């Protein structure tokens, strides 16, 4: 595959690995930072069990919005040392396939720099319970709030091709229509919700298979030129009762994308400014490694892509 084709695929998010996009960024920039060694592996701290309290909001015309109340708690956010090493190997193989060559010393340095932004593991405390969408926001929910349908006959499928800014407009209208409090989750809230009390690479264990999640090898897709999502709730939920936290569509978070802090922290909200907003969860269009609980991606807040959607959070 030629370089210009790879770049074209990245610009449309049609490809097998978003890490290639990061690699191209660093390969075409003069960004240089000191890369610190990863900290020792730390075991995850399981939160209190989920309350299983659900809230069902009527949006009209038999369209409902389901939320699950998650408890306050502590967890280990970010990659363990071993997981970072595994992820780096997978990323290196993706890049080698894309560029059809072995990586040289300079390219390996850029890869190390890219991986340093994935996030070193540290303890995060979320001091207050919050609601998280049981499912990704669907086409019918979007139509109910926004008054327009982005597709047809796919009511129970996740809405896609929505920018971070579009999500804010949706939330603004939803808050006006309801009792309010809706927002995008912070990146820390998203990972806490995804993990569901686990410390493994995925909420279902150290590995997942196509029966667990809709990712690149799940065989739901047609030829690469056609993108295929799955209806929300197709796969089993995690321990918190949340569906599709791994794969299906990338989900917007509220935070600006930047380096995660190394120190233990409480209720983090990310950098105060930035260029990109955080995306989490992987998608049907990306490899299984990118569906890991700790994997981070970023995108400018005005961009719309066919495998990017969102999930709501709400402050009680």
LONU-865746 format. One line per field, with one value per residue (C-alpha): residue in three letters; x, y, z. Coordinates in Angstrom, 3 decimals. Layout:
# LONU-865746
residuo	[ALA; ...]
x	[X; ...]
y	[Y; ...]
z	[Z; ...]
END
This chain:
# LONU-865746
residuo	[UNK; UNK; UNK; UNK; UNK; UNK; UNK; UNK; UNK; UNK; UNK; UNK; UNK; UNK; UNK; UNK; UNK; UNK; UNK; UNK; UNK; UNK; UNK; UNK; UNK; UNK; UNK; UNK; UNK; UNK; UNK; UNK; UNK; UNK; UNK; UNK; UNK; UNK; UNK; UNK; UNK; UNK; UNK; UNK; UNK; UNK; UNK; UNK; UNK; UNK; UNK; UNK; UNK; UNK; UNK; UNK; UNK; UNK; UNK; UNK; UNK; UNK; UNK; UNK; UNK; UNK; UNK; UNK; UNK; UNK; UNK; UNK; UNK; UNK; UNK; UNK; UNK; UNK; UNK; UNK; UNK; UNK; UNK; UNK; UNK; UNK; UNK; UNK; UNK; UNK; UNK; UNK; UNK; UNK; UNK; UNK; UNK; UNK; UNK; UNK; UNK; UNK; UNK; UNK; UNK; UNK; UNK; UNK; UNK; UNK; UNK; UNK; UNK; UNK; UNK; UNK; UNK; UNK; UNK; UNK; UNK; UNK; UNK; UNK; UNK; UNK; UNK; UNK; UNK; UNK; UNK; UNK; UNK; UNK; UNK; UNK; UNK; UNK; UNK; UNK; UNK; UNK; UNK; UNK; UNK; UNK; UNK; UNK; UNK; UNK; UNK; UNK; UNK; UNK; UNK; UNK; UNK; UNK; UNK; UNK; UNK; UNK; UNK; UNK; UNK; UNK; UNK; UNK; UNK; UNK; UNK; UNK; UNK; UNK; UNK; UNK; UNK; UNK; UNK; UNK; UNK; UNK; UNK; UNK; UNK; UNK; UNK; UNK; UNK; UNK; UNK; UNK; UNK; UNK; UNK; UNK; UNK; UNK; UNK; UNK; UNK; UNK; UNK; UNK; UNK; UNK; UNK; UNK; UNK; UNK; UNK; UNK; UNK; UNK; UNK; UNK; UNK; UNK; UNK; UNK; UNK; UNK; UNK; UNK; UNK; UNK; UNK; UNK; UNK; UNK; UNK; UNK; UNK; UNK; UNK; UNK; UNK; UNK; UNK; UNK; UNK; UNK; UNK; UNK; UNK; UNK; UNK; UNK; UNK; UNK; UNK; UNK; UNK; UNK; UNK; UNK; UNK; UNK; UNK; UNK; UNK; UNK; UNK; UNK; UNK; UNK; UNK; UNK; UNK; UNK; UNK; UNK; UNK; UNK; UNK; UNK; UNK; UNK; UNK; UNK; UNK; UNK; UNK; UNK; UNK; UNK; UNK; UNK; UNK; UNK; UNK; UNK; UNK; UNK; UNK; UNK; UNK; UNK; UNK; UNK; UNK; UNK; UNK; UNK; UNK; UNK; UNK; UNK; UNK; UNK; UNK; UNK; UNK; UNK; UNK; UNK]
x	[0.000; 1.479; 1.985; -0.444; -3.160; -2.528; -2.821; -6.044; -7.470; -6.540; -8.234; -11.484; -10.854; -10.980; -8.197; -7.076; -5.260; -5.571; -2.041; -0.849; -2.439; -0.497; 2.665; 2.261; 1.767; 4.997; 6.852; 5.924; 6.571; 9.504; 7.936; 10.545; 10.013; 11.957; 10.420; 10.357; 10.395; 7.007; 6.221; 6.048; 2.852; 0.182; -2.894; -6.223; -8.396; -11.915; -14.658; -17.718; -20.209; -22.523; -25.796; -27.670; -30.011; -31.271; -33.109; -35.303; -36.049; -38.972; -37.938; -41.351; -42.823; -41.794; -38.105; -36.338; -32.909; -31.471; -28.896; -27.078; -25.993; -22.317; -20.885; -18.011; -14.754; -11.062; -9.369; -6.039; -6.232; -3.901; -1.686; 0.270; 3.903; 3.156; 0.058; 2.038; 4.668; 2.007; 0.257; 3.541; 4.273; 0.813; 1.241; 4.652; 3.209; 0.369; 2.825; 5.129; 2.214; 0.995; 4.371; 5.654; 9.052; 10.959; 11.049; 14.384; 15.861; 14.236; 10.850; 11.125; 11.862; 8.734; 6.768; 8.072; 7.017; 3.596; 3.161; 4.171; 0.910; -1.160; -1.041; 1.009; -0.970; -1.998; -4.773; -7.873; -10.564; -14.040; -15.654; -19.264; -21.621; -22.791; -25.046; -23.627; -25.534; -26.403; -25.939; -24.325; -26.691; -28.810; -30.196; -33.742; -32.627; -30.779; -33.871; -36.077; -33.908; -32.587; -35.680; -33.823; -32.698; -29.103; -29.927; -32.966; -34.252; -31.439; -33.196; -31.398; -27.942; -25.471; -25.569; -22.309; -20.664; -21.243; -18.530; -17.777; -19.485; -22.551; -22.701; -22.710; -25.670; -27.508; -26.807; -27.963; -31.303; -31.653; -31.101; -33.739; -36.167; -35.593; -34.575; -31.013; -27.597; -26.570; -23.021; -20.206; -18.247; -14.771; -12.037; -11.562; -15.295; -15.292; -12.440; -13.882; -17.215; -15.531; -13.475; -16.443; -14.192; -11.607; -7.876; -7.432; -6.843; -10.565; -13.510; -14.029; -10.407; -6.965; -8.378; -11.647; -12.980; -15.535; -18.291; -17.563; -17.306; -17.648; -14.099; -12.190; -12.085; -15.652; -16.837; -19.822; -18.238; -18.591; -15.645; -13.444; -15.169; -18.367; -18.581; -20.831; -21.940; -23.936; -27.234; -26.646; -26.906; -25.929; -23.101; -23.038; -22.674; -19.795; -20.124; -21.691; -24.412; -23.032; -23.021; -20.486; -17.764; -15.329; -15.627; -18.673; -17.987; -15.383; -16.976; -16.312; -15.230; -15.385; -11.621; -8.981; -6.438; -3.036; -0.521; -2.085; -0.593; 1.560; 0.404; -2.646; -5.523; -9.105; -11.930; -9.610; -11.042; -8.056; -6.020; -7.540; -6.782; -5.783; -6.131; -7.972; -10.739; -10.452; -11.976; -12.322; -13.377; -12.178; -14.584; -15.684; -13.063; -10.041; -8.002; -8.850; -5.875; -7.524; -10.640; -8.642; -10.062; -7.041; -6.504; -6.668; -7.266; -7.951; -9.637; -10.357; -13.771; -15.236; -14.515; -17.203; -16.362; -18.456; -17.208; -17.374; -20.386; -20.943; -22.428; -24.003; -23.178; -25.394; -24.751; -27.381]
y	[0.000; 3.319; 6.164; 8.531; 5.884; 5.353; 9.089; 9.231; 6.340; 8.013; 11.240; 9.281; 6.960; 4.050; 1.738; -0.783; 1.359; 4.872; 4.552; 5.024; 8.470; 9.390; 7.943; 10.094; 13.158; 12.584; 11.518; 14.798; 17.111; 18.345; 17.313; 16.010; 15.235; 13.285; 9.840; 8.620; 4.971; 3.448; 2.980; -0.486; -2.387; -1.662; -3.710; -2.035; -1.100; -2.349; 0.149; -0.591; -2.736; -0.901; 0.161; -1.206; 1.735; 2.643; 5.679; 5.627; 8.983; 9.329; 11.451; 11.134; 8.900; 5.803; 6.737; 6.109; 7.034; 4.537; 5.561; 3.542; 5.090; 4.358; 4.575; 6.752; 4.814; 4.438; 2.741; 2.474; 4.573; 3.990; 1.195; -1.213; -1.697; -5.064; -3.774; -0.852; -3.239; -5.438; -2.445; -1.089; -4.399; -4.382; -0.758; -1.506; -4.361; -2.142; 0.545; -1.968; -3.363; 0.085; 1.332; -2.037; -1.656; -2.237; 0.670; 2.471; 4.037; 7.432; 5.843; 3.750; 6.929; 8.539; 5.424; 5.644; 9.277; 8.416; 5.623; 7.966; 9.855; 6.746; 7.373; 6.024; 4.161; 6.097; 6.005; 8.090; 8.778; 9.753; 11.267; 11.414; 8.937; 9.782; 8.394; 6.867; 6.031; 2.338; 2.468; 4.754; 7.519; 6.140; 7.518; 7.621; 9.483; 11.997; 12.530; 12.901; 15.666; 17.376; 17.024; 15.462; 12.010; 11.519; 8.134; 5.995; 2.671; 2.343; 3.635; 1.375; 1.915; 4.425; 7.873; 8.589; 11.350; 13.758; 16.155; 17.075; 20.398; 18.566; 16.609; 19.852; 21.123; 17.844; 18.083; 21.693; 20.763; 17.623; 19.598; 22.105; 19.270; 17.399; 18.069; 18.701; 17.663; 15.845; 16.161; 14.178; 12.065; 13.100; 10.787; 9.422; 8.769; 6.984; 4.616; 3.941; 3.071; 0.912; -1.079; -1.885; -2.746; -4.686; -4.086; -6.214; -4.976; -5.301; -5.404; -9.067; -10.118; -9.844; -10.689; -10.337; -12.071; -11.118; -12.571; -9.876; -6.730; -5.177; -4.394; -4.749; -8.555; -9.113; -9.954; -7.603; -5.277; -5.552; -4.598; -1.917; 0.836; 0.174; 0.863; -1.289; -0.609; -3.001; -2.197; -1.010; -3.815; -6.528; -7.735; -8.572; -5.689; -5.168; -5.552; -2.090; -3.053; -0.836; -2.003; -1.522; 0.091; -1.845; -1.224; -0.414; 3.353; 5.627; 7.827; 11.505; 12.566; 16.107; 16.462; 18.055; 15.446; 15.783; 13.863; 12.170; 13.194; 10.642; 11.395; 10.040; 12.437; 13.185; 13.963; 14.921; 16.942; 16.989; 19.922; 23.412; 23.882; 21.781; 21.013; 17.687; 16.231; 12.742; 9.706; 6.394; 2.797; 1.871; 1.039; -1.498; -0.013; -0.531; -3.370; -5.123; -3.479; -0.100; -1.308; -1.688; 0.000; 2.321; 3.171; 6.888; 8.682; 12.295; 14.337; 18.003; 18.893; 19.931; 16.637; 14.112; 10.498; 7.461; 5.463; 8.211; 8.667; 9.375; 8.286; 10.557; 11.138; 12.967; 14.600; 13.423]
z	[0.000; -1.022; 1.476; -0.240; -0.116; 3.599; 4.243; 2.240; 4.236; 7.506; 6.480; 6.089; 9.031; 6.618; 7.637; 10.186; 12.736; 14.092; 15.474; 11.886; 11.915; 15.049; 13.540; 10.430; 12.605; 14.475; 11.317; 9.624; 12.554; 14.569; 17.849; 20.252; 23.917; 26.490; 26.831; 30.384; 31.293; 31.999; 35.692; 37.259; 36.622; 39.199; 39.893; 39.257; 42.197; 41.741; 42.585; 44.581; 42.737; 40.396; 41.922; 38.898; 39.285; 35.844; 34.651; 31.558; 29.953; 27.555; 24.566; 22.918; 20.207; 22.161; 22.031; 25.333; 26.710; 29.219; 31.828; 34.488; 37.790; 38.463; 41.974; 43.086; 43.284; 42.545; 39.603; 37.814; 34.641; 31.704; 30.404; 32.569; 31.543; 29.920; 28.149; 26.749; 25.422; 23.787; 22.279; 20.921; 19.180; 17.583; 16.490; 15.002; 12.948; 11.699; 10.585; 8.894; 6.907; 5.922; 4.698; 3.477; 5.112; 8.325; 10.779; 11.123; 14.271; 13.689; 13.034; 16.189; 18.176; 16.736; 17.651; 21.235; 21.396; 20.028; 22.569; 25.414; 24.866; 25.573; 29.279; 32.168; 34.748; 37.839; 40.391; 39.767; 42.327; 41.185; 44.248; 43.070; 41.398; 37.899; 35.208; 32.037; 28.881; 28.811; 25.041; 22.500; 21.348; 18.509; 15.276; 16.648; 19.774; 17.604; 15.473; 18.536; 19.987; 16.854; 14.676; 11.766; 10.743; 9.596; 8.048; 7.379; 8.753; 11.301; 14.408; 16.913; 15.441; 16.884; 15.337; 13.510; 11.500; 14.370; 15.507; 19.101; 18.385; 17.052; 20.303; 22.279; 20.257; 20.864; 24.599; 24.713; 23.155; 25.268; 28.469; 27.374; 26.645; 29.941; 33.541; 32.343; 33.588; 30.402; 29.094; 27.546; 30.034; 31.063; 29.822; 33.347; 33.729; 30.379; 31.282; 34.733; 33.111; 30.483; 32.967; 35.174; 38.116; 36.086; 35.664; 32.522; 28.977; 28.235; 30.604; 29.611; 30.264; 28.696; 25.267; 23.411; 20.311; 17.627; 19.797; 22.395; 20.286; 16.832; 15.668; 12.397; 12.416; 13.588; 10.050; 10.201; 7.679; 3.941; 1.673; 3.246; 1.294; 3.258; 6.979; 9.117; 12.655; 14.826; 16.525; 20.092; 22.615; 20.130; 22.383; 26.076; 28.588; 31.002; 34.779; 35.058; 32.573; 29.783; 26.170; 23.358; 25.437; 23.240; 19.514; 17.373; 17.215; 18.739; 21.409; 22.090; 25.563; 26.900; 27.512; 25.359; 24.258; 25.919; 27.980; 30.984; 34.306; 36.107; 39.654; 41.409; 40.949; 41.887; 39.432; 36.530; 33.657; 31.279; 29.918; 29.888; 26.179; 23.208; 19.531; 19.611; 21.742; 23.217; 21.534; 23.332; 22.718; 19.234; 16.430; 13.838; 11.520; 13.792; 15.235; 18.467; 20.248; 19.848; 21.651; 24.889; 27.967; 28.209; 24.529; 23.678; 20.396; 19.486; 16.771; 16.126; 17.462; 14.099; 12.309; 11.409; 10.591; 9.838; 12.807; 15.431; 17.699; 21.391; 24.689; 27.263; 30.900; 33.375; 36.715; 39.273]
END
